[in-house]
Amino acid sequence: MSFTAPAAPAVTAPTALRPSADVANLATYVSFGLAYVLGHGSAALSRGDAPLLDLPGWLPMALLGAGLAAGTVLATLAALRAQRATTDPAAVRTGQLLGALWVTAFAALFLLITGLSTAVDNPDLQTLLWPTGSGFVVGLIYVAEGATRRNTLHYALGTWLALVSAAALLLGDPAFYWVLTLAGGGAYALAALLEHRRLARRG
């Protein structure tokens, strides 16, 4: 009588996590960086007791808003291109949820700033809260995107923007505009340079 040893159970290698879609952020960084430099920079130069430039009060906010709007569109397009380049349904769904986060975050920021300005009966409060609040929200979104996509540069930039935007509130007008211009705009310039190198290495 012969005995046959039972077959050893098959050992299955652990399934590797599929990377999230890689998003090229260079155009977004450049657009947001210009918004910081032109929008906050013109506000810094035209506000205060001794302004260096005589500019219409609406111009800095218009420059900032135009740059942020263009950057948001470019970020959306970059995310859509990355989604089309992947066949992973989970990565596509993640990209869609992160895209919806931009709408939710800025809608909540609008309600917060409008409600707070009305509650304290100080409409001028919006000129302080919108520049810092938008930087804070964008920074936190970058942190979420960077963590999800495992993009260290994006995560680091978001962390810096959130901290700088919050810290700028400790300063008066126009000092906090200078902080946002130099610290925020400079961070975007550095991030754009590093992103260019990253994309070049990726080929």
C-alpha positions in Angstrom: 0.0 0.0 0.0 1.4 3.4 -0.9 0.7 6.6 0.7 0.6 9.9 -1.1 1.6 13.0 1.0 -1.0 15.7 0.9 -0.2 18.5 -1.4 1.2 21.6 0.4 -1.2 24.5 0.3 -0.3 27.0 -2.4 1.3 30.1 -1.0 -0.1 33.2 -2.6 2.1 36.3 -2.6 0.5 39.4 -1.1 -1.2 41.5 -3.6 0.7 44.8 -4.1 -1.2 48.0 -3.7 -1.9 49.6 -7.0 -0.6 53.1 -7.1 -3.0 56.0 -7.5 -3.1 57.9 -10.7 -0.1 60.2 -11.0 -1.1 63.8 -11.5 1.2 66.3 -13.2 0.8 69.4 -11.1 3.3 71.7 -12.8 0.8 74.0 -14.6 -1.3 74.2 -11.4 1.7 75.2 -9.3 2.6 77.9 -11.8 -0.9 79.3 -12.0 -1.4 79.3 -8.2 2.0 80.8 -7.7 1.3 83.7 -10.1 -2.0 84.2 -8.3 -0.2 84.6 -5.0 2.5 86.9 -6.4 0.2 89.1 -8.4 -2.8 89.0 -6.2 -1.3 89.2 -2.7 1.7 91.1 -4.0 -0.4 93.9 -5.4 -2.4 94.0 -2.2 0.8 94.3 -0.1 2.0 97.2 -2.3 -1.3 99.1 -2.3 -2.5 98.8 1.3 -1.4 100.2 4.6 -0.7 103.7 5.9 2.0 104.4 3.2 1.1 102.3 0.1 3.8 102.0 -2.5 1.3 101.8 -5.4 -2.1 103.4 -6.0 -4.3 100.6 -7.3 -8.0 100.1 -7.3 -9.2 98.2 -4.3 -10.8 95.5 -6.4 -7.7 94.7 -8.5 -5.7 92.5 -6.0 -8.7 90.3 -5.3 -9.5 90.1 -9.0 -5.9 89.0 -9.8 -6.0 86.5 -7.0 -9.4 85.1 -8.0 -8.4 84.8 -11.6 -5.3 82.9 -10.8 -7.0 80.6 -8.4 -9.8 79.9 -10.8 -7.3 79.1 -13.6 -5.3 76.9 -11.3 -8.4 75.0 -10.2 -9.3 74.3 -13.8 -5.8 73.2 -14.6 -5.8 70.9 -11.5 -9.1 69.4 -12.6 -7.8 68.8 -16.2 -4.6 67.2 -14.8 -6.6 64.9 -12.6 -8.9 63.9 -15.4 -5.9 63.1 -17.6 -4.5 60.9 -14.9 -7.8 59.1 -14.4 -8.0 58.3 -18.1 -4.5 56.8 -17.9 -5.4 54.3 -15.3 -7.7 51.2 -15.4 -7.9 50.9 -11.6 -11.5 51.7 -10.6 -10.5 52.5 -7.1 -8.0 55.2 -8.3 -10.7 56.7 -10.6 -13.2 56.8 -7.7 -10.6 58.4 -5.4 -9.9 61.1 -8.0 -13.5 61.9 -8.3 -14.0 62.2 -4.6 -10.9 64.5 -4.3 -12.3 66.6 -7.1 -15.6 67.0 -5.3 -13.6 68.0 -2.2 -12.6 71.3 -3.9 -16.3 72.3 -4.4 -17.3 71.2 -0.9 -14.4 73.0 0.8 -14.8 76.3 -0.9 -18.6 76.3 -0.5 -18.1 75.7 3.2 -15.4 78.5 3.3 -17.8 80.9 1.6 -20.6 80.2 4.1 -18.1 80.5 7.1 -16.7 83.8 6.0 -20.0 85.3 5.0 -21.7 84.2 8.2 -18.9 85.4 10.4 -18.7 88.8 8.7 -22.5 89.1 9.2 -22.4 88.0 12.8 -19.8 90.6 13.9 -21.3 93.2 11.5 -17.9 93.8 9.8 -17.9 93.3 6.0 -14.2 94.3 5.9 -13.4 91.1 7.7 -13.8 89.3 4.4 -10.7 91.1 3.0 -8.7 89.5 5.7 -10.3 86.0 5.8 -10.6 85.2 2.1 -6.8 85.4 1.3 -5.8 83.4 4.4 -8.8 81.1 4.4 -8.4 80.1 0.8 -4.7 79.4 1.4 -5.6 77.3 4.4 -8.2 75.3 2.6 -6.0 74.7 -0.5 -3.2 73.6 1.8 -5.4 71.0 3.5 -6.7 69.7 0.2 -3.1 69.4 -1.0 -2.4 67.4 2.2 -5.3 65.1 1.5 -4.3 64.7 -2.2 -0.7 64.1 -1.4 -1.4 61.5 1.2 -3.8 59.7 -1.0 -1.6 59.7 -4.1 1.6 59.3 -2.1 3.0 62.5 -3.5 5.5 63.8 -0.9 6.0 67.1 -2.7 2.3 67.9 -2.9 1.8 66.9 0.7 4.7 69.1 1.9 3.5 72.1 -0.1 0.0 71.7 1.4 1.4 71.5 4.9 3.4 74.7 4.3 0.5 76.6 2.8 -1.9 75.7 5.6 0.6 76.7 8.3 1.7 80.0 6.6 -1.9 81.0 5.9 -3.0 80.4 9.5 0.1 82.1 10.9 -0.5 85.2 8.6 -3.6 86.0 10.6 -1.4 86.9 13.5 -0.1 89.9 11.6 -1.8 93.1 10.6 -2.6 94.6 7.3 -0.6 94.8 5.0 2.1 92.6 6.7 0.1 89.4 6.3 -0.1 90.1 2.5 3.7 90.2 2.4 3.9 86.8 4.2 1.4 85.2 1.7 3.2 86.7 -1.2 6.8 85.7 -0.2 6.2 82.5 1.8 3.3 81.3 -0.3 4.4 82.5 -3.7 8.0 81.3 -3.0 6.8 77.9 -2.0 4.8 77.5 -5.2 7.9 78.6 -7.2 10.1 76.0 -5.5 7.3 73.3 -5.9 7.1 74.1 -9.6 10.8 73.6 -10.0 10.8 70.3 -8.1 7.7 69.1 -10.0 9.4 69.9 -13.3 12.3 67.7 -12.3 10.0 65.0 -11.0 8.1 64.9 -14.3 11.4 64.9 -16.3 12.6 61.9 -14.3 9.3 60.1 -14.9 9.7 60.8 -18.6 
